[in-house]
Each structure stands twice: as structure tokens, then as C-alpha cells.
Amino acid sequence: MTEVMRSRESLALPERGLAICLGYPWPELLELRTEYVVAMGWFDSNHTDDTDEYDGRDDTIHICDVGADGKVLAGMRLTKTNFFGSLSLSMLESNLEMYEDVIRYHRSETAEVDGEVITKTENIDSIIEKAGQRMMDLTRLVDNLNEEQKFARFAAFLRMFGAAFAKMETPEGVHGEPTWIFTTTEKMKNQLEAAGIDITVITKGKIDAHKDDISYFCVARPAHAFRLLESTVDEQGRPKRGGFKYIKAGYDEAMGIVG
């Protein structure tokens, strides 16, 4: 696996497999992101630049998986944030009800989602404090939308999440674990749940009044999610979740484990 600190002009994407970079993403990943948001109808076909101020920061993590054909199958981005500075939260500003759902969850000990009351032992503020401000925005979660590569795309997502879990390992001397927040589509949410990745849906609804698509605002604790997956095995020690082998492969690759 390749891991680099990229400037705008530095280093090409590997021919195949996982890649991680800090700073600017690879041009091929930017192209995929643009193709994805146009295909989803979030921007019109004249939209050509999907970069923002977070792309050039040296603590921004970009992860992608390159397929056998040398093209990017899927990609994601993690950026350090605080709750009210979150890009994921800002996506809800067009839906006041969803935005207020998240604020209530943030500030209270309980929240109601789809009629079910979620009881919390901690609010987001205390989680962030214990994590040493290690809250991350998970954004730009995209794939190539090629139905002929449906399984390859799904496996790519799981490898990327495994690599992302590895990058979230808590350094020695740091108290607490990181938290991810993200706004995502129903398809992406279903893929994460199908893989057994533990997420909490805080609210859901339309964030574009002109479209019927439902978006979900979610919280995940990656270290907890990975431990939960790792511990879910059968009597022979095999993962009950078949997708875990791809998550573990991405994790091991990012940790430099050759197996």
C-alpha cells in the first residue's frame, strides 16, 4: 500500500490496491468524486472542481482503492473537526428538523429516531473531550457506480474502512477513542450495516427539497466498531460476518502487517 504526503504535483496513484495520502488527493480520485456528485444529481454536468479548503490540509486523510483495471473503485476522506464546524452537520442546514434532531442529540441524554428513544450514556461533548478532540468528518465517500463491478466496489469499501480503522488507532498516551460523524445516502448506510460496522443513525430526511433521496446523519466510533467485528466469530474462530476478511485485509495492509 502507498502512503504519502501529497502536494498538488507529487506522486502518481499506484497501479492497483489501497492508497492513503495526506494533503491533496490524487487527480484520479478528484475525477471520481466529480463524476459521482454529478451522477447523483447533486451538481450539474458543468461542475468540474470538487476541491475545498480541507483538501490541502496536512492532517486530511484520503483513502482510495484502485481496481485491477487501474481505475479508482472507491474513495473516502477524513478531516479533523469539531461538532459545530463539521461539514457533515452543515449539510443539514437546508432541513431544519434534521438539524435540530442532531443538536438535541448533541446536547441531551436521549434522542428519538423513527419513534425509538435512544438512551445515551454520554453526549457528544463528553465523547469528544475523552477522545482528545479526535472527532473526524467522514466525507467524499464515493464509488464508480459501475454495476458490473458491484462486488468489487463493495469489497473496496470494506478494505478502505479497514485501512481507516487502522489510521484511527489511539496513540500511546492519548486518552479516549476517535469519533466519526457523517451524512450519507441510504445505499452507503445499508452497505456499512451489511458489513456489520456499528453506526448510530441520529436523524434522516431530505436535505434537497427538489429530490426524493433520503440522507442519514450518523455517528460511529471506529475503534469500537472494529473490536466488535473482530470479536464476532463462530466456534471455529471464523468471522460470522463474511465481509470482515476484507476489512481485516485493509486494516492489516495499513498497519504494515504482511500475512
PEQUIGI-V492830 format. One record per residue. D_LAST is the distance of its C-alpha to the last C-alpha in whole Angstrom. Layout:
<<D_LAST> <D_LAST>>
This chain:
<<14> <17> <19> <23> <26> <28> <32> <34> <33> <30> <27> <26> <24> <21> <21> <18> <16> <16> <18> <20> <23> <26> <29> <30> <28> <28> <31> <29> <28> <32> <33> <31> <32> <36> <35> <34> <37> <39> <38> <38> <42> <41> <43> <45> <44> <45> <43> <41> <39> <37> <36> <38> <38> <35> <33> <34> <33> <30> <29> <28> <25> <24> <21> <21> <19> <20> <21> <21> <24> <24> <25> <24> <24> <24> <24> <25> <27> <27> <30> <31> <34> <37> <38> <41> <40> <37> <37> <36> <39> <41> <41> <43> <46> <47> <47> <49> <48> <44> <45> <47> <45> <42> <44> <45> <42> <41> <44> <45> <43> <44> <43> <44> <42> <43> <46> <43> <44> <40> <41> <39> <38> <38> <39> <37> <39> <38> <34> <34> <36> <34> <31> <33> <34> <30> <31> <29> <31> <29> <30> <30> <28> <28> <27> <29> <31> <30> <31> <30> <26> <26> <23> <21> <23> <22> <18> <19> <20> <18> <15> <18> <19> <15> <15> <19> <18> <16> <19> <21> <20> <23> <23> <25> <28> <29> <30> <29> <27> <27> <29> <28> <32> <32> <34> <33> <34> <34> <32> <29> <30> <30> <26> <25> <27> <26> <22> <23> <23> <26> <29> <32> <35> <38> <40> <40> <43> <44> <44> <46> <49> <49> <46> <45> <41> <40> <38> <36> <36> <33> <32> <28> <26> <23> <21> <23> <22> <19> <19> <22> <19> <17> <19> <21> <19> <21> <22> <19> <17> <16> <17> <21> <20> <18> <18> <15> <12> <13> <14> <11> <9> <12> <12> <8> <9> <12> <11> <10> <6> <4> <0>>
